[in-house]
Amino acid sequence: MTFATPNLVPAYPEIFLLVALSALLIADLFISESKRFLTYAYAQLALVGTAGFLLIGSLGQVVTTFNGSFVDDPMARTLKMISVLTVSFVLAYSRDYIQSRGLFKGEFFVLILFALLGIMVMISANHFLVLYLGLELLSLSLASLIALQRDSSVATEAAMKYFVLAALASGMLLYGLSMIYGATGTLQMAEVANVIAQGNADPGILVLGLVFMVAGLSFKLGVVPFHMWVPDVYEGAPTAVTLFVSTAPKIAGFAFFMRLLAGAMGPMIADWQSMLIIVSVLSMLVGNVTAIAQTNLKRMLAYSTIAHMGFLLLGILSGTLGGYAAAMFYVVTYVLTSLAAFGLILLMSREGFEADQLNDLKGLNKRSPWYAFLMLLIMISMAGIPVSAGFFAKLSVLSAALDAGLTWLVVVAVLMSLIGAFYYLRVVKLMYMDEPEDDTPIVGESDHRLLLSINALTLLALGIIPQPLIDLCTASIAQSLRG
Amino acid sequence: MTAHHLLSLSIWVPILAGILVLALGRDSNPGLTRGVALVGALLGFLVTLPLYTGFINASAAMQFEEAYRWIPAFNITYHLGIDGISLWFVLLNSFMTILVVIAGWIVIEKRQAQYMAAFLIMSGLINGVFVSLDAILFYVFFEAMLIPMYLIIGVWGGPRRVYASIKFFLYTLLGSLLMLAAFIYLYFEAGESFEILKFQAVALPLGVQILIFIAFFMSFAVKVPMWPVHTWLPDAHVEAPTGGSVILAAITLKIGAYGFLRFNLPITPDASHALAGTMITLSLIAVVYIGLVALVQQDMKKLVAYSSISHMGFVTLGIFLFNPMGMEGGLLQMISHGFISGAMFLCIGVLYDRMHTRQIADYGGVANTMPKFATFMVLFSMANAGLPGTSGFIGEFIVVLGAIQVNFWYATLAATTLVLGAAYTLWMVKRVIFGEVANDHVAALKDISGREFLFLIILALLVLGMGLYPKLFSEPMHASVLQLIEQASTPKF
């Protein structure tokens, strides 16, 4: 029996990141409190290096390694690249905030990089266990991140809630996966799809397994009825962590759905489509309606996220290449928007002031017309009103759903986005039509301000020229799922 | 600058001017803000003039077309063009923007740069709505326009401005989202194209047509507004600043009627015929019932707002008569209503700036202290009541003529507006302008300034000019109207 060394090239980015963050873990012990900036710079460099590795190798091809349990395809490359970029923004937006709250420690960076590693592994997983490994890496890192502010009881409660519910969801997912394994006799996703397509598996067990699987997936994405943790975590976690939770893991969530449902369970589309329809409609309804009643900005954005994930599912459940590409476009747009929204909250907050209440936005136009304008762009994009990236994201998923013959679902979705428009508009109203409650000028690091402006203006630019991003998503999906 | 880019210029000149105003404008230097805004508005109007002079009246085809690929993934094009139906709206909109800038010259004190910029940007977006030949491009302009209007009402409006602005936004958004769903449906039916002209060629069964008609109807009826979805309009008007009311009444209401002409009739002709009775009934309710509602208003702006709804009822009536007279009358009525309602709101603005009240009861005998103003106000009121010789008469008269060809009772009911319109408008004039000087505030009123005289005289000349020589306005419409009626009368299945 010979032991062949697996082809490591497809996993270079992950390997590099792991090495870099392990080195960071050790190096940080020797960095004094006053030189902590070095840790930040090192983390950013690690991200640049990871991004560099993502650019080398066979672009545009589907390569599997580790006996087919790890796949490197264009979709994975694109999603990983966006995740790395997102995390880089997250770190830049957070620096000031965590510094002023005594969280500027090595652990923050290490945990975020570990979570990123988990995300990247999930994105490339082609085997149930690899997927699970990535998922747990992400979940555990997130739970610790949420609890990072040890003396905050809200944060601890949120972390506890997340941890317990995440464990439950993982359990359900594993249970589902084990049934699929029992029915098909393999954990390799491509083979699972083959066995199901040939009709060699007991459909009863498959459907039962699928139900558990969808429940676990829905929890991870934070969609109704498995959404309870989302508002608490968003509100309870330090805003810098909320920023992270609301962005990069959603990309992983999308990949998760793609690999498991579109990939492994592709032949059972009729079954998971009907499940996702229910989840999607409920998410849009509950998310949008509950968001109206919120006074806490972070909580409102949490419910808005739930609604957005419902929209995202519209693309996935269409079950076509166009639908998957639309969902990918949607998730990227959503991540950009959410990044900018929390980036702005972080910019407005300062020592002893969180800026997490809706009323803290009052009169922003008087305090700073530029940031009010950026927030206007962000809200327009969230509401899916032109001219913004959000509009074309909405258009893409709606047309995918209509193409799949789900006309009634499209009508429901547009009505839900009307409800959504109400609370986004309320933010605009607070900024433009109310008087400010405090006149403290908005100050922030210049890199934070610059990146935020670029970030929000990208939303506008994508609202005028969405084609490049649409092309990227369409090409990634088409090249990855063809083979 | 070639003739090929005139439509693009009509969109982008005001928008760029608006951005420039935002960039340069400082509250410390209002002169510069106004100057840039006025130059921007004038330039915006100047680039639309060649559209009129270069327009070929005999042709029903789209003119001044521009087409570029915009988003190939959805086959969305940047396709612009105008015909005899849209021509006037572009001119009217660009023209009214100048008046709005002048009207806000010194009246707006807070954040003047943002105010002027919002109007300029909106002006460009509205031109975009009228000249788009791609449904998504149309939709983008249609929705994007809501944001500046929302801010205009909400930031510079009256006491209940926030309520009014949100009501305005959500009402209009509801309709437009359903329209978006219809667009996506038609996209697949038209072979993956968002071209409006291709939508018009799609053959659809009656059931589908009716659903699409309803989706469009939700969107456009709210804009017009038709009874019973009109309730946002009085609120929005009352709370909006003068300029906002002028643009709302003179321009944005027309977008609804334009939508019926561009989308409902040609895309769903059979549904339009099937539902014509309902549409005519709703129109007549607007004409008669809303006319009665206007009669009892205590607030001048509300009165003119209801009068607008009633007059727009004429427009929708004309459209769904399916004869050239009705449709052309409706179009003329829209242009005329643009001038008259704009003028009425500007007049009320003149009074409001001095007295800070719009209640009819607070006035009386204004003619004694403001004779020049009273002359204009009486003229515009007469026009609003449809006095022959003013533009208000032409449109209403032709629509009534068109209606009588279809049904005697339609015409009779529609004609009551001439009585009702005269009743509510002249009664208001009597109470506000004539009689004894009511109180010390009225006694202390100063007559209009040169700036106010300027915008009122321009509108007065237009109202009279159109009333005396309507041919100038109706000529470019003929070919397009005839073609549209033919399209709307050809069954699609």
Interface residues (C-beta under 8 A of the other chain):
Chain A: N365 P369 L376 I380 I385 P386 V387 F391 F392 L395 S396 L398 S399 L402 D403 T407 V410 V411 V414 L415 S417 L418 A421 F422 L425 R426 V428 K429 Y432 M433 P466 Q467 I470 D471 T474
Chain B: W70 I71 P72 A73 F74 R111 Q114 I136 Y139 V140 F141 E143 A144 L146 I147 Y150 L151 G154 V155 R161 V162 S165 I166 F169 L170 L173 L174 L177 L178 L180 A181 I184 Y185 Y187 F188
